[in-house]
Amino acid sequence: MTNDAKTARDVRCAQETLNDKLKDVVAGTYDSSMVEGAEIYEKFWVNPETGLIAQSYRHVKSTGFETKTTQVVTLNPDFVLPKPE
């Protein structure tokens, strides 16, 4: 992660509306230290009230493949982890 952060470029912070609510946005591109030759663009929409990520987007480009992934975070406040026996 530290090596990836050293290659970060075009990093921006802004605010955007997502699902009719204003979110803080952090986005940028970096070179992956895990996937040789891969360039990764990531964007995070953060709830300014809680500091939690509401949604993320990742676009990975490398020799021979390309992927785009969107993750939508849904909180489950009633979730309880089971206790091991």
N, CA and C of each residue as an Amber inpcrd file, in Angstrom:
protein
   255
   0.8160000  -1.1770000   0.0000000   0.0000000   0.0000000   0.0000000
   0.8730000   1.2600000   0.0000000   1.9360000   1.2480000   0.8010000
   2.8260000   2.4010000   0.8670000   3.4900000   2.6450000  -0.4830000
   3.9270000   1.5660000  -1.1440000   4.5460000   1.7070000  -2.4640000
   3.5480000   2.2330000  -3.4810000   2.3070000   1.7590000  -3.4090000
   1.2670000   2.2360000  -4.3270000   1.0220000   3.7340000  -4.1080000
   0.9590000   4.1510000  -2.8520000   0.6890000   5.5560000  -2.5310000
   1.7840000   6.4730000  -3.0750000   2.9920000   5.9840000  -3.1260000
   4.1020000   6.7940000  -3.6420000   3.9390000   7.1220000  -5.1210000
   3.1450000   6.3200000  -5.8540000   2.9690000   6.5410000  -7.2880000
   1.6830000   7.3050000  -7.5990000   0.9440000   7.7230000  -6.5590000
  -0.3530000   8.3870000  -6.7500000  -0.2020000   9.6690000  -7.5610000
  -1.1620000   9.8730000  -8.4550000  -1.1790000  11.0770000  -9.2920000
  -2.6220000  11.4560000  -9.6050000  -2.7960000  12.6720000 -10.0240000
  -4.1320000  13.1890000 -10.3520000  -5.1070000  12.9920000  -9.1920000
  -4.6220000  13.1160000  -7.9770000  -5.4690000  12.9390000  -6.7960000
  -6.3070000  14.1980000  -6.6170000  -7.5930000  13.9900000  -6.3440000
  -8.4670000  15.1370000  -6.1340000  -9.4460000  14.8680000  -5.0030000
  -9.8160000  15.9220000  -4.3430000 -10.8490000  15.8800000  -3.3170000
 -11.9320000  16.8550000  -3.7580000 -13.1710000  16.4450000  -3.6190000
 -14.2850000  17.2780000  -4.0680000 -15.5430000  16.8580000  -3.3190000
 -16.6560000  17.4050000  -3.7380000 -17.9560000  16.9710000  -3.2360000
 -18.8490000  16.6960000  -4.4350000 -19.6290000  15.6210000  -4.3360000
 -20.5670000  15.2410000  -5.3950000 -21.8430000  14.7370000  -4.7520000
 -22.9170000  14.8140000  -5.5120000 -24.1780000  14.2620000  -5.0540000
 -24.2680000  12.8090000  -5.4940000 -24.5760000  11.9370000  -4.5470000
 -24.7610000  10.5120000  -4.8100000 -26.0560000  10.1050000  -4.1140000
 -26.9940000   9.5740000  -4.8780000 -28.3040000   9.1870000  -4.3310000
 -28.9580000  10.3540000  -3.5900000 -28.9150000  11.5210000  -4.2100000
 -29.5550000  12.7390000  -3.6930000 -28.9510000  13.2560000  -2.3930000
 -27.7200000  12.8150000  -2.0410000 -27.0520000  13.3010000  -0.8340000
 -25.6330000  13.7160000  -1.1790000 -25.1970000  14.8270000  -0.5910000
 -23.8640000  15.3300000  -0.8450000 -22.8270000  14.4520000  -0.1500000
 -21.8230000  14.0290000  -0.8940000 -20.7450000  13.1780000  -0.3680000
 -19.3990000  13.8500000  -0.6230000 -18.4390000  13.5790000   0.2540000
 -17.0570000  13.9580000  -0.0020000 -16.4850000  12.9050000  -0.9520000
 -15.6580000  13.3430000  -1.8870000 -15.0940000  12.4220000  -2.8770000
 -13.5700000  12.5250000  -2.8600000 -12.9210000  11.3700000  -2.8620000
 -11.4670000  11.2750000  -3.0070000 -11.2190000  10.3480000  -4.1870000
 -10.3920000  10.7850000  -5.1290000 -10.1340000   9.9720000  -6.3210000
  -8.7020000  10.1760000  -6.7830000  -8.1680000   9.1640000  -7.4540000
  -6.8230000   9.2770000  -8.0030000  -6.3780000   7.9990000  -8.6750000
  -5.2390000   8.0840000  -9.3110000  -4.6630000   6.9700000 -10.0590000
  -3.3160000   6.6140000  -9.4530000  -3.0060000   5.3230000  -9.4440000
  -1.7000000   4.8770000  -8.9510000  -1.2870000   3.6000000  -9.6760000
  -0.0150000   3.2650000  -9.5600000   0.5170000   2.0410000 -10.1480000
   0.4900000   0.9480000  -9.0820000   0.0030000  -0.2180000  -9.4410000
  -0.1110000  -1.3290000  -8.4940000   1.2370000  -2.0070000  -8.2610000
   1.5370000  -2.2610000  -6.9990000   2.7370000  -3.0340000  -6.6840000
   2.4080000  -4.5290000  -6.6310000   1.1210000  -4.8730000  -6.6880000
   0.6860000  -6.2720000  -6.6200000   0.4930000  -6.8960000  -8.0100000
   0.0150000  -6.0900000  -8.9620000  -0.2170000  -6.5840000 -10.3200000
   0.7420000  -5.8420000 -11.2340000   1.7590000  -6.5450000 -11.7050000
   2.8080000  -5.9150000 -12.4940000   2.2420000  -5.1930000 -13.7140000
   2.6100000  -3.9220000 -13.8390000   2.1970000  -3.1270000 -14.9930000
   0.7970000  -2.5720000 -14.9100000   0.0890000  -2.8030000 -13.8050000
  -1.2970000  -2.3470000 -13.7010000  -1.3680000  -0.9080000 -13.2150000
  -2.2740000  -0.1640000 -13.8340000  -2.5990000   1.1870000 -13.4040000
  -4.0120000   1.1300000 -12.8330000  -4.2020000   1.7250000 -11.6640000
  -5.4960000   1.6410000 -10.9870000  -6.0190000   3.0450000 -10.7020000
  -7.2630000   3.2660000 -11.1010000  -7.9810000   4.4970000 -10.7560000
  -9.0080000   4.1150000  -9.7010000  -9.0160000   4.8340000  -8.5780000
 -10.0020000   4.5580000  -7.5340000 -10.7060000   5.8470000  -7.1540000
 -11.9870000   5.6880000  -6.8170000 -12.8100000   6.8190000  -6.3960000
 -13.6680000   6.3620000  -5.2230000 -13.6910000   7.1810000  -4.1750000
 -14.4640000   6.8650000  -2.9740000 -15.4350000   8.0000000  -2.6830000
 -16.6960000   7.6480000  -2.4500000 -17.7090000   8.6000000  -2.0030000
 -17.8760000   8.3730000  -0.5050000 -17.6080000   9.3970000   0.2810000
 -17.5870000   9.2720000   1.7320000 -18.7140000  10.1050000   2.3460000
 -19.4470000   9.4890000   3.2690000 -20.4870000  10.2030000   3.9850000
 -19.8060000  11.1930000   4.9370000 -20.0100000  12.5110000   4.7430000
 -19.3120000  13.4780000   5.5830000 -19.7660000  13.4570000   7.0460000
 -20.9510000  12.9410000   7.3130000 -21.4580000  12.8950000   8.6910000
 -20.8380000  11.7530000   9.4960000 -20.5920000  10.6110000   8.8350000
 -20.0870000   9.4320000   9.5490000 -18.6250000   9.1140000   9.2370000
 -18.1280000   9.6260000   8.1120000 -16.7750000   9.2900000   7.6840000
 -16.6790000   7.9200000   7.0300000 -17.8230000   7.2470000   6.8410000
 -17.8350000   5.9130000   6.2310000 -17.9440000   6.0110000   4.7150000
 -17.3070000   5.0680000   4.0240000 -17.3940000   5.0070000   2.5710000
 -18.7860000   4.5110000   2.1960000 -19.4740000   5.2910000   1.3540000
 -20.8070000   4.9140000   0.8920000 -20.7310000   4.1000000  -0.4020000
 -19.7250000   4.4030000  -1.2290000 -19.5690000   3.7040000  -2.5010000
 -18.1350000   3.8720000  -2.9640000 -17.6420000   2.8660000  -3.6800000
 -16.3020000   2.9660000  -4.2620000 -16.3220000   2.4360000  -5.6860000
 -15.3800000   2.9140000  -6.4740000 -15.2370000   2.5020000  -7.8650000
 -13.7570000   2.2680000  -8.1240000 -13.4440000   1.1860000  -8.8230000
 -12.0570000   0.8550000  -9.1560000 -11.9880000   0.4270000 -10.6230000
 -11.0260000   1.0090000 -11.3310000 -10.7900000   0.6630000 -12.7310000
  -9.3290000   0.2420000 -12.8440000  -9.1130000  -1.0320000 -13.1450000
  -7.7670000  -1.5860000 -13.2690000  -7.4790000  -1.8280000 -14.7430000
  -6.3440000  -1.2840000 -15.2100000  -5.9010000  -1.5180000 -16.5860000
  -4.5100000  -2.1200000 -16.5370000  -4.3510000  -3.2370000 -17.2290000
  -3.0580000  -3.8900000 -17.3010000  -2.9220000  -4.5610000 -18.6530000
  -1.7630000  -5.0720000 -18.9210000  -1.5400000  -5.7830000 -20.1760000
  -2.4230000  -7.0200000 -20.2180000  -3.2980000  -7.0840000 -21.1890000
  -4.1190000  -8.2750000 -21.3800000  -5.4440000  -8.2940000 -20.6490000
  -5.6910000  -7.3290000 -19.7390000  -7.0060000  -7.3110000 -19.0910000
  -7.3430000  -5.9210000 -18.5580000  -8.6330000  -5.7580000 -18.3330000
  -9.1470000  -4.5140000 -17.7740000 -10.3910000  -4.8680000 -16.9610000
 -10.5110000  -4.3040000 -15.7670000 -11.6970000  -4.5540000 -14.9440000
 -12.2190000  -3.2380000 -14.3880000 -13.5310000  -3.2060000 -14.1840000
 -14.1920000  -2.0730000 -13.5510000 -15.1130000  -2.6370000 -12.4740000
 -14.9900000  -2.1160000 -11.2550000 -15.7690000  -2.6350000 -10.1320000
 -16.3780000  -1.4800000  -9.3500000 -17.6680000  -1.5870000  -9.0700000
 -18.3400000  -0.6320000  -8.2010000 -18.8340000  -1.3860000  -6.9770000
 -18.5450000  -0.8430000  -5.8020000 -19.0350000  -1.4410000  -4.5510000
 -19.9500000  -0.4400000  -3.8720000 -21.1340000  -0.9020000  -3.5050000
 -22.0870000  -0.0840000  -2.7660000 -22.1450000  -0.6350000  -1.3510000
 -21.8770000   0.2240000  -0.3790000 -21.8340000  -0.1990000   1.0140000
 -23.2040000   0.0010000   1.6410000 -23.7250000  -1.0680000   2.2290000
 -24.9950000  -1.0090000   2.9380000 -24.7500000  -1.3980000   4.3840000
 -25.0640000  -0.4900000   5.2840000 -24.8710000  -0.7830000   6.7000000
 -25.9890000  -1.6690000   7.2170000 -25.6450000  -2.5710000   8.1050000
 -26.6280000  -3.4450000   8.7350000 -26.4500000  -3.3000000  10.2460000
 -27.1290000  -2.3070000  10.8470000 -26.8950000  -2.0250000  12.2650000
 -27.3360000  -3.1420000  13.2080000 -28.1900000  -4.0470000  12.7430000
 -28.6660000  -5.1320000  13.6010000 -27.8150000  -6.3920000  13.4860000
 -26.7810000  -6.3630000  12.6770000 -25.9450000  -7.5460000  12.4550000
 -25.1350000  -7.8510000  13.7080000 -25.1420000  -9.1170000  14.0950000
 -24.3770000  -9.5700000  15.2470000 -23.5700000 -10.7880000  14.8250000
 -22.2860000 -10.7660000  15.0870000 -21.4520000 -11.9120000  14.7740000
 -21.7930000 -13.0720000  15.7060000 -21.8150000 -14.2960000  15.1790000
 -22.0830000 -15.4390000  16.0560000 -20.9240000 -15.6620000  17.0040000
 -21.2080000 -16.1870000  18.1750000 -20.1800000 -16.5080000  19.1580000
 -19.7190000 -17.9320000  18.9550000 -18.4040000 -18.1330000  18.8320000
 -17.8800000 -19.4970000  18.6580000 -18.1930000 -20.3440000  19.9000000
 -18.4420000 -21.5890000  19.6610000 -18.7310000 -22.5070000  20.7760000
 -17.4850000 -23.1950000  21.2490000
